[in-house]
């Protein structure tokens, strides 16, 4: 997926240099959508996702009321 994202960015760059702004903006928009999709897939994938301990919420043992 990163290859497609970078190919779209390259196409946007080349189209922008050649003066074709509308297709360049379309490629840039598609590249952004691909990058966001890839980011969300990597974060939320149970097999390939990143483990970020600072974002994980765990239920710790609660202290009973009236103690402590």
C-alpha positions in Angstrom: 0.0 0.0 0.0 2.9 2.4 0.6 4.1 1.8 -2.9 0.7 2.9 -4.3 0.7 5.9 -1.9 4.2 7.0 -3.1 3.2 6.4 -6.8 0.2 8.7 -6.4 2.4 11.3 -4.8 4.9 11.0 -7.6 2.1 11.3 -10.2 0.8 14.4 -8.4 4.3 15.9 -8.5 4.8 15.2 -12.2 1.3 16.4 -13.1 1.8 19.5 -11.1 5.1 20.3 -12.9 3.4 19.7 -16.3 0.7 22.3 -15.5 -2.2 19.9 -15.0 -3.4 21.0 -11.7 -6.7 19.3 -11.4 -5.4 15.7 -12.0 -2.5 16.6 -9.6 -4.9 17.6 -6.9 -6.9 14.5 -7.5 -3.8 12.3 -7.1 -2.8 14.2 -4.0 -6.3 13.7 -2.5 -6.1 9.9 -3.3 -2.7 9.7 -1.8 -3.9 11.3 1.4 -6.9 8.8 1.5 -4.5 5.9 1.0 -2.1 7.2 3.7 -4.9 7.6 6.2 -6.3 4.1 5.4 -2.8 2.6 5.8 -2.3 4.3 9.1 -5.7 3.2 10.5 -5.1 -0.4 9.2 -1.7 -0.5 11.0 -3.0 0.9 14.2 -6.2 -1.3 14.5 -4.9 -4.5 12.9 -4.7 -7.2 15.6 -2.0 -9.0 13.7 0.1 -6.2 12.3 -0.9 -3.3 14.6 1.5 -1.3 16.6 1.4 -1.9 20.4 1.3 1.5 22.1 1.4 0.9 25.9 0.7 4.5 26.7 -2.7 4.3 24.9 -3.7 1.0 26.4 -6.3 1.0 29.2 -6.3 -1.8 31.7 -8.6 -2.5 34.6 -6.5 -2.6 37.7 -7.5 -4.1 41.0 -9.9 -1.7 42.7 -9.5 -0.9 46.4 -12.7 -1.8 48.3 -14.7 1.2 49.5 -13.8 2.4 53.0 -10.2 1.1 52.8 -7.2 3.3 52.2 
